Amino acid sequence: MASREVNLERIRSAVDRCCKTEAECKKCEKVGCLIGYCQLTLDYSIQKRSFRIPGGSRHIPRRDFKAYYQSDLLLALAEVLLQCQGCRDNHEEECVINVTRSALELALLGESLNYEGSALLYLMQVNRLNPDIGKELMQLYEKNKPGRIPEA
Amino acid sequence: MPAIEIPGVAGTSCAQPPGYIIMFTTLEYFQISGKCRRCLLGQVAGIIFKTGVRRVGDAIFKQRSGVLGVGIVSKCGLLTPAQLAGLGRLAETTGCLYCKMTTRQTLIFLIPSDRLEELRKGVAALGLRIGVFGEIVRNVKACAGNKDLCQRALSDVFNLGGELQERFMNRPTPRDFKISVAGCHRGCTDPYCADYGIVATGEDTYKVYLGGRGGSRKPVHGTLIAEEINGEGVVALLEVILKTYTECAEPKERLCNTIERVGLERFLPSEDFLEKYRSREEEDFLSFVGLEG
């Protein structure tokens, strides 16, 4: 569950960059596509002003096996993790941030990890599963952390 | 437990449902209360201990220091500015020593015993009421769950909490029965430790936990018995639960102990029942993303 600091528009922009567009896909599958599902979910949340997506985790299109651009997915996933409120024991599966994370994770890793309500714990999990992706994701997460002074 | 009729007392000026015995915890309270209650003392004192009579009444307690502690109940702890200011004036005019906000979201006034009637009238004039205690449904506890008070609230808990309190508070039960409503799964009002705990999961979507017990040496977590039901379903389910509890419980048996003895199955609502009150929020989402049906 999220609170006031969440910027869903930032996540939406990052997710938009993952979209392969009709130029590559020929026809947009919308809700049948992991990225399309993220976009619709975020739009629903923004429009309803609610962080909860009823049944959102259950309806993720797990049969979308398209290959996305890894660099875009990593940037989007890092943005999602930066917006995560770190609810730990109060983590909610149907939180829009979690639903988006789950869909992006599936596109990036091809499998689902158990999210424990903490971005750092998640980064460690990803690192254990795939050290290369884990390292890159951690670097992006650290680089884009609010308050960090950009390198000269 | 057999109910005992006391003609001319219960159900009249005591404002209790007919057929229930009323007993107050302290003799002092009988002495300071109205005519009806003095009458009640005279009529039933001889049989109280033989029948295991219910202990119910207003939340008015003679304290060791000699003053009266009077519990005042609002709608789930909400007070309007006018009520708050009125209570302040009332505290001064009734000689209140000080006030205490309780864990059940009531407000205790500590007043001299001869000022009770004055306080009673003042409280009623402010649209508030004197609390209740004993083997009954207690006042409803609700978190700061609405759009003004909490960033995380998924629902306006005061609507549902207020309705539950209005409808069920003071209803006789085998043992004290506590209801708690929370606006999200974080459960700031400990709904997982209430006899009937309600957790909002959407604007009009709730989970219900049954048989919890807090504030004891042996705290018990309630069990999830219904999810994805609307507020109307929460109210309807509570009616059924209270009926089953009254039928199954032994005298003075707390709900968690009844469940342990007779099994949770007796209390589980059927799918047909729940279906009538299913929230349609998921359908709304599916319709939005184009996944209807």
Interface residues (C-beta under 8 A of the other chain):
Chain A: M1 S3 R4 K30 V31 Y37 L40 T41 D43 Y44 Q47 S50 R52 I53 P54 G55 G56 H59 N90 E92 E94
Chain B: Q151 R152 L154 C184 H185 R186 T201 G202 E203 T205 S279 E281 E282 D284 F285 L286 F288 V289 G290 L291
